[in-house]
Amino acid sequence: MTRHIALLAYPDCQLLDVSGPWQVFASANALSPEPLYRLTLVADAPGPVMTNGGLAVYASHTYAELPHRLPLDTLLIAGGSGVMALRQDPHVLALLRELASQVRRLGSICSGAFLLAAAGLLDGKRVTTHWRHADQLAEEYPALNVEPDALYIQSGDRYTSAGITAGIDLALSLVEADHGAALAGQVARELVMFLHRPGGQSQFSELLRYQQGAGPLRRLLDHLHADPGGAHSLESMAALMAVSPRHLTRLFKRHLATTPVTYLTQLRLEQARLALLDEHQTVSLERLAERWRLGGAEQLRRQFQRYYGVSPSVYRQRFGAAAKSTSTLASTLTPTLVPTPLEPSPCH
């Protein structure tokens, strides 16, 4: 059975919110003996739609045609700055309400959730959106249960995803639901990404915050990232910066809202996490703790559970298979740091 999927675009939508999910479904078609999905891009009028990145996408049909092009299996709303104006259009909102009862799945990427929320189609649902807009969504639509850290959420027949690339994660989950993990895994390998990406979107937003707020600490952070397993101590880090340990701690709290020891511990935990995904070897927790100066195996296990929400063994089991197809990508991932309270590891 070929499923008809429509993506709704508009002026100043986010390009990757359209092209990312579209490519997932197109890749599923290419990897199958026969087409699994029929894809349609719709807008207020047929023709080019200028995205907020300055590159146009081409809509083949209009919003108004959708009720007449059923059976429509899935409708996805792209995000982007233009959605704030679009949610004021009563004709679009009425159309979405009409379609909601006719499609099997209705979803949004990024800030596209604002359009569904304005139509009253997410009331009482668990939802997510781009981390930058989560508070606004929750404030303006109190009937929604907004979960700002999720990459994507299914709540009944409603689907929402976090910012930008999370639309790809959502689309992969839809392919998996439709045709199984084997095909979804093939698509993920084709796109050189995880089938199930670990962590929530906070790991990405917080990483950007660290990078943007590093200020005078950038030199030290570059030094730590280049050699996380080095014999770093509070004193040696302070010496590199030519300040006292007390002043270094003040700098970290002022610019990064954490401490030097916690930052280093999180950086080392990230290296241990990547090692768990190494397809070429199975390393014991004791060895990992020793290699990355994280105390003993039990201390590593407790910190890993607290930081990533699962034990190291469960993490390896859950994500190791996906990592085998993307090992070259995993080896280049930037450490993902979030200011979660951690037990300080021996800082040496």
C-alpha angles and dihedrals in degrees: 000000000000113000119213112225122185126193117202116219133178138173111301095015117148111268096216091049086065104032097040099059090035091058092049091057092040090052090050088055092048092050094049129078089237133020113280098183136041108207127206129178112206133189138158089282135010115263139051119352115198112225123209089257092062096251118114127225122200121240115205097192142022131250090246092058094060098086088054095049097062145167083077110172102188136012119194124189117213120223129228141121092286092067091078091065094039092057088065092062108102092196093057092046091050091049092052091051090051093049094045092074093046105048126074094220131024120185149154139217121220113321091359083097088078091066094050090045092051089054090053091243097126100048111138092007131123105243143168137197139171109320091238092060101036096098092048092050092051093046097047096042108035092172088073125085099221117199105190099190100054121106091211137345135205114204109174108304092339121097128190131175138196126248129324109309092034086077086070090053089051093049091050089053090053092051089049091050091048102041109009139260095287095065093038088052091052090052091048091052090048089054092042096237142110118280088214110022112213121236133013132281092270089078089064099040092047092048089056090048091053092049094046096044100043093101110157091005095067094098092053093044091052088051093051094045091051092056113014092166094053124119095268121165132175088255095049092047090050091048091053089055092042092235135109120269089247093053091046089055090051090051092052092049092047098047104026105020091232139079130261092247094049091047092051092046092053091048091053092046089056090055090050089050092053090048090057088060094053106123093198099062144022109221122195119238089242090057092045092050090050094045094051097034094244099141116247133338094269093051090049091049093052094047093046091051091049095046103039100025095237136071119261091250093052091045092052091047094047100043105022094086092052090046091057089067094045104034093128090054094047092054090061099044115127112239110266113220129186127178095246115151108258138178105256111247121219101288102216 
